[in-house]
Amino acid sequence: MITGKKLIEAGMRQGPWFKDALPLANKMLSEGASLNDAIAAALKLQPEQLPLRKVGDVSYHLNIEAADEAEQENVNSVIQTMDALMRTPVVKAGAVMPDACPAGPVGTVPVGGVVASSEIHPGMHSADICCSMAITNFGKADPAKLLDAVHSVTHFGPGGRESQMRLPDWLKQKILKNPMTEKHSEISEWHFGTQGDGNHFAYVGTLASSGDTILVTHHGSRGFGARLYKDGMAIAERTRLQVSPETLKGNAWIKAESAEGETYWDALQVARLWTRENHYAIHDAAGAVLGANAEDRFWNEHNFVFRKSDGLFYHGKGATPAFDGWAEDATELTIIPLNMAEPILIVRGLNAENGLGFSPHGAGRNMSRSAHKRKNAGKPDAVIFAEETAEIDARFFCGETDISELPSAYKNASAVRAQIDQFALADVVDQVIPFGCIMAGDWEINAPWRKKARAKWAEKEQ
């Protein structure tokens, strides 16, 4: 009789194939096969392990240039992380956008990175599934009144809304139909109508070509998408351990042609629809307060996975689709913000081969949030805020300035725009001139655990 121990000694790894391998080996043995033949047949049931590629085996396009030492350091970090990422066995091609910056340990897809693969990598669209832009034209509405209106209806910061926005029934049914999204249906309702924190915003301005008043919002799928991402990463990790344990955890993949892969792919489309409707619910609510109707609108995601006709999955992490027909509801135009004090670009994609059919998603960063705060240490936040937002009505929803979201925290907007032209990634066809912007702000400074800690220290000092 062949035992599990014998199969392990023969080189079989632990995994789901084990339950079939042991009966097969013993059946063959009982039918007269030799011990070696029975074990060899059993070993064939375990999947082949894929080794990492060597650095340089798969090339990628670098659409970025450094203008100074700080930017060069950033570019070097992006190259280092892309070199490691491209060793992933199922990755086929990659590209780096002009706004690229590292976003984690070496090997993590950078913000501004595009990766083509035969499989689906949850880590390459990140937890902020379908982070995206939406734009609505409110005609000749008063920009100041529109900014006040959106401020009154949106919600930034953690958690959901106290006054709930209703999830459309048709969307709720889609969420309940998919087993991966159904278990997160409660948070999909609680977070509907919210924008989160970090670099998400509501921006009001005027269209350069017509003077029309414009609302632009930026956010992803909130806790709904974050929980779906966590589920996807768990599936991908099981695959990684079975098929390619050398692959970095962040680059693990889900087999697209598996039942789990098909369910996850469908769940991503549901999260995409949720995010689109979330944008428009906020826009419509602001319009209702203002008494203004939407005259035109469109949107696009920049943290997502797209499947092209070549069968590959194109992961854009902070990269805007610039190829024809990237979605059923795609228009020929997409949106690229830069920072709160700069115009938002409306562009037409050029499907550039060197960009794998993508363009940048914004201005990106040359340094981390914490590094930017250290750089400005000793200078009052109020002074920094006043200097950098003098020409616009800038607001922080939570009442506390987050200097890591002010214009100086981002790359030079003119340089990013110049590189869009230099690398022929998109054509700028119009722009939204800034009037004002709302962001979350530093909501953590007055978070309950922070207040408790401050009170504790105050007691000690008495």
N, C-alpha and C positions, 0 to 999 in steps of 0.2 A: 504494500500500500504506500502511496506517495502522500506525504504530509505537507502541510503549509511550510514547515521548517525546511523541508527538502527543496521546495520551490524557491524559498528565499536564499538558501545556500547556493542555488543554481543561478541566482541573479535576478529573481523576480522582485520588483518593487511593490510596496503596499499600495493598494488602489482598488477601485471598484471592479476591475477585471479579475481580481483574485477569486471572487465567488464563482466565476465560470471556469477559471483555469484549473482549479483543483478537481472538480468533477470530470472535466475533459481528460485530464492526465490519468486518473484512476480508471475511467471507462476504457481508454486505449490499452491500459495495462491489463485489464480483465479480458480484453479481446485478443491478447497475445502480442501486443506491441512491446518492444524493448523499453527498459527504463529510460534510456537516453532519448529515444524517439518520443515517448510520452511527455517527458519534461520539455523537450524542444518544442513540441506542439503547444504546450501550455504557455511557454515563454512568448510565443508569437502573438498571444492575445493582449499583451501589454503594449501600449502605444510607444512608438519610437520617440526617444528624447531628442529634442532639437538643441544643439549647442549654440552659443552666442556666435555671431559673425565677428570677424576681425574689424578693427577700426579702419574705415575707408572702403570696406567691401561694398557698401551701399552709399552712394554720394547724395548730397542734398544741395539745394540752391541757397545761397547767402545773399539776401537782398537788403543789406544793411551796411552802412559805413559810419565810422566814428569821426567826430569833429574835434574831439579833445581827449585828454588822458582819462577822464572819468568815463566817457563813452567807450573808449577802447577797452577799459577794464570790463565794462558790461558786455561788449561784443565777445571778448575772450571767454567770459563765463558762459555765454550762449553757445559758442562753438564747442566748448568742453562738454556741456550737457548734451548737445546734439550728437556729438561723436559717440557718446556712450549710448544714447537712445537708439541710434541707427544700428546698433549691434543686435537689437531684438530680432529673432529669427524670421518672423512673418512680416516685417516691415519692408516695403518696396521702394519708397521714395520719401523725400522730405523737403521742406522749404522754411526759410526764416524771413519774417517781415521786417520792415524798417523800425517798427516800434517794439521789437523783441526785447525781453528781459527774463532772467532766470526766475523760476517759480518753485524752487524746492531743492532737494538734494541733487547732486550730479546725476544726470540720466533722466530727470523729470522733464517732460515736454515743457519748453519755455512758453510764457505768454508771447504771442506772435509767432508760434510754431504751427506748421502744417505737416501731418504725417499720413502717408498713404499706406494701407496695410490690407492683407487678405482677410483679416479678422477685426473684431470690434474691441477696442481698448478703452474701458471706462475711465482709466486714469488720464487718458489723452483728451477727454472732453471735460474732465474735472467735475467736482461736486456741484458746481454752479451750472448745471445742465441748461443749455439754451439761453445763457446770458445773451441779451439781445437789445436791439434798438427799435423804437417805434416812433413815428412822426405823424402828427395830425395838423392840417392846415385849418385854422379857424377864421380865415378871411381877414376882415378889417377890425377884429376884436381888439380891445385895449390890452396891450401886453401886461401892464401892471395889474389889471383886474384878473387876467388869466393866471398870472403867477399866484395871486392871492387865492384864486379858486382852486388851483391844483394843490396848494398848500393845505387847504381846508379839507380835501377829500383823500389825499394819499396817506401813507403810513410808512415811516422809516424806523429802523431799529429791529431788535429781536421780537419774536413772537408774531401773533396775528392781530387782528383788529378787534376793538371793543364793539363797534357798530359794523356788523358783518355785511360784506358785499355778497350778493347771491351768485353762486356758480351756475352757469347756464345748464339747463337740464340735459341737453344733448351731450355736453362735455362730461357731465357727471356720469352718464350712462357709459361713455367710453372708458372712463376711469374704472368703473365697477366691472367692466367686461374683461379687462386684462388682469391676470392674477398678481402680477408684480406691482401694478398701480392700485389695485383694489384695496390692498391692506394699508395703503397710505391715503385712503379717500378722506379720512377725517381731517388730516392736516392740509389736504388740497383745498378744503373749504375754509379752514381757519386762516390760512395764509393768503387767500384770494383777495386782491386789492392792496397788497403790500409790496414794498420795494426793497426791503433789506437794509444793508449797510455798506461799508467799504466805499467803492467807487461808483455805486449806483446813484442815479440822480433823476430829477425832473428839471428840464431846461426850457426856458421860454425865450424866444427871439423873433426876429423878423426875416423873412425870406429876401435875400439880396435882389433877386430878379423882379419881385413884385411888391415888396413891402408888407405882404400878408403876415399875420401873426401865427407863430408856429409853437407847438408843444412837442418836445422830444423827451421820451423816458428811456431809462437804461436799467435793466434788472434781469434776473434769471427766473428759474422755477422755484426758488425759495426752499423751504423745508421739504416740500413735496419731491422736488428733484434731488435734493441732498440725500434723502432716504433711499430713493431709487438707485442713486449712484453707489451707496453703501452696499446695497444688495448685489449690484453688478460687480463690484470689486470682490465680493465674497465668491461669486461664481468664477471670476477670472483667476483668483488665487488658487482655487482647486485645480483649474486647468494648468496653471503655472507649475504647481508641485508635481503634477503627473507628467507633463510634456516638456517643460523647460525650466527646471528649478534654478538655473543660472540667470534667467531673465530677472531683471529688477522687478520688485513687487508692483511698483507704479506703472510698469509697462505690460503687466499681465493682460491676457486677452480672453474673450469669450468666443468660442467657435461659432462663427456666423451661421453655419448650416445645421447646427444642433437645435433641438427643441428649445433649450434655454436661450440660445442666441436669437432665435426667431421671436420669442416672447419678449426678450429685452429690447430688440429692435423696435417692435411694436410699441413697447412702453415708452421708448424715447420719443416716438411720434406723438404719443398722448401728452407727454410732458411739454413738447413743443407747442401743441395746441393750447394747453393750459397757459403757457407763458404769453402767447399772442393775445389770448382773451384777457389776461390779466392787464397787459398794457392798455388795451382798448377800453376796459372797464374803468380804469383810472381816467383816461382821456374823456370818455363819455360823461363821467361824473363831474369832471371839471367843466365841461361844456354846459352841462345842465345848470350848474351853479351860476355860470356866466350868462346863460341864455343864448348860447351860440351853437351853431351846428357845424359839424365837420364837413369841410368842402373837399378834402382829399386826405388820404392816409396810406402809408405802407410801412413795412417793417422788415427786419432781417436779424437773424441770429449770428453770433460770432464765437460761441462755444458749443460746438455740435459736431455730429458725424454725418457725412453725406455719402451716399452710394452713387457712383458714376456708372456710365454704360460699360466701362471696362471691368466692372465687377468688384473693384476695390473700394474700400471704405476710407474716405478722406476726413481725417480728424482735424478740425480747426480749433486750436486753443487760443482764443483772442485773435482770430483771423476771419475776415469777412468774405463770404462767397462772392466770386467775381466771374463765374461761368454761367452760361445760359441754362435756364431751367433748373436751377438748384433746388427748387421746391415748387409744389403745385400752385402756391399763392405768391410766388416770386414775381416781382416787377423787374424792369430793367435797371432800377436804381437801388442803391444801398446807402447806408449812413455811417460816417466815420467821425466821431467826436475827437476833440484834441484836449482841451481843458476848459474849465468853466468860464474863462475870460476870452476864449478864442472862438471863432466861428465853427460851427459843425458843418462838415463837408457832406454834400450830396453827390454821389459819384456813380458813374457807369463802369461796370467791370470790363476788363479787357481779356479775361481768360488767359493770362500770361503763363506760358509754359514754365518760366522760371519761378512763378509763384504757385505752381500746381493748380492754377485757377482761382487763387485767393488774393485779397488785398489786405492792408492793415486794418485794425479795428479801433485805433486811437493813437495816442501819443506815447504810451508806455512809460517806463521808469528807468532811470539810470542807477538808482539806489533804492534800498528797501525803505519802508515807512519809518522804521526805527532809526535808520541811518540819516534820513532827512530830518527827523526831529533832533537828533544829536547835532547835526550841522547847524541848526538854528537855536541851540541851547543858549540861554541867557537873554534872548530877545523875546519880549512878551508876545504871546499868541495874538493879542488884540492889535498890536502894531503890525505884525506880519499880515494879518487878515486885512487891515485897513489899506496897506500898501498894495496888496495883490488883487483886491476886489474893488478898487476905487471907481471903476467905470461901470460896474454892474451891481444889481441887487442880489447879493449872495446870502444865502440863509442856510443854517444848520438846524434840521428838524428837531433834534434833541436839545438844542439850546447851548451846546458846547462846541467851540471851534475845533475842527480836526485839521491841523496844519498839513498833515500828510496827504490831504486832498486838494490843497491849494495849487495854483498853477506852477509854482517853482518845484513842486514834487515830481513833475512830469518832464519828459524830454522836450526839447525845443520844438514847438509846433511847426515853425517854418521849415526846419530841417527835415522833419518827418514828411511834410507835404512835398518838399523838393525831391525826396527819395521816392515817393510814390510816382512822380514824373520820371525820375532818373531810371527807375527799373520798370517803367511802363506797366504798372500794376492796376491802374484805374485812371479814368478821366474825371476831373472835377467839373460838374455841370452847373452847380449852384451851391449856395452856402446859407446857413442860418446865422445871422448876426446876433450876438448875445444881448439879452436884456437882463435876465436874472436866472439864478439856478438854486435849487434846493437839494441838499445832500443830508445824509443821516447825522453827521457830526460825531463827536466822541461820546457815544451813548454809554460807554463803559465807565466813564468817570463818575457817574452818579448811579451806577448799577447797585443793587441792594448789597452785594458782597463787599463792594468798595466802601459804601457808607458804613457798614458794620465795622470794617477794618479801621476806618478813620476814627470812628467813635471809640474803638478799643484803645488806639494810640493816644487819643485825647485824654482818656481816663488815666492812663499810665503817667502822662505828663503833669497831671494835677498834684 
